[in-house]
């Protein structure tokens, strides 16, 4: 048994991503495939260069479809919660880039139903409020209003239901139970819910590409077992690693542990305090030892966050890594660099979020995407 665990609801232990690829039966993104994607995109992306997006299924087929003019569409989502943290932005940032570079449609599912049914404590009013708030954070990342549809399950269910019933008819209780570890005391909403996460992969006849953390993979395995039987294509995925928790290289950043995460609404004082106090250090216990022995950037959370995307300049990140390893740089200095980047990032984010308030209605209408979607969902 591996000493880590990755499920759609929990990530624990130090994730061995190579093992996970084997365990989940996905494929690593080869340097050739990454190069092909970047060539078609006409630009490189930091999360691809640094293997933050590291694994896939059928990405090669997606690119082939694009090359021969069939095209593809993107789908991703979010189970709303009190505050989104910076880790949650990873798939949305990458989705936004793909949309910009390939000019394709994006569907964003807000699973207010999933969130409500999974947790006894949450009320529908809370989840409704979080949905509205989270949508603003997602839109702040930057999507094309003419090519993006954001929908909440409880609002859009009427349109999804015909297709959901067809999907559900192909899912057995035992497959869902085994895939998600359900028990006889799981509520029946959660047993049905996977059908609703699968439905958007079938919003168009084209191939669907899903950028998401690899924790969501179990849903796609079920989708791929049944899609062709329903006359749709198997969904393709591009999987990301998890932005590590502030408190150390184990597990992932979690919304329910405030000290493990930087929230998109944290102010400058809180960011500074959290990073300085909690960010797990790969440095030595004293300055003298650090100068003599050097630090370990592989576990230093401040360095890791810079590496994920906060410092996209490859020369600069290499320099930071070398200086830290050689003891020319102290943990406090690395943290300081991260704090500056984070504060700037969050300032910009909150401006874009305010601008999104004016635009949200445009994204919640199907607009130009409607006719194509309706062909598949009401067939
Ligand atoms: P949720 O709300 O748990 O997570 C939303 C997205 O964020 C990713 N993620 C992370 N990525 C990098 N670093 C982290 N620390 C981190 N934590 C979370 C997740 O992998 C996910 O991509 N059931 C889904 C909602 C959903 C969905 C989808 C997600 C519905 N349809 C389609 C992806 C694609 C959920 O609970 O996501």
Boltz pocket constraint, residues with backbone or C-beta under 6 A from the ligand:
constraints:
  - pocket:
      binder: B
      contacts: [[A, 8], [A, 75], [A, 76], [A, 77], [A, 78], [A, 79], [A, 80], [A, 87], [A, 88], [A, 89], [A, 90], [A, 91], [A, 109], [A, 110], [A, 111], [A, 114], [A, 197], [A, 210], [A, 211], [A, 212], [A, 213], [A, 214], [A, 215], [A, 216], [A, 240], [A, 241], [A, 242], [A, 243], [A, 244], [A, 252], [A, 253]]
      max_distance: 6.0
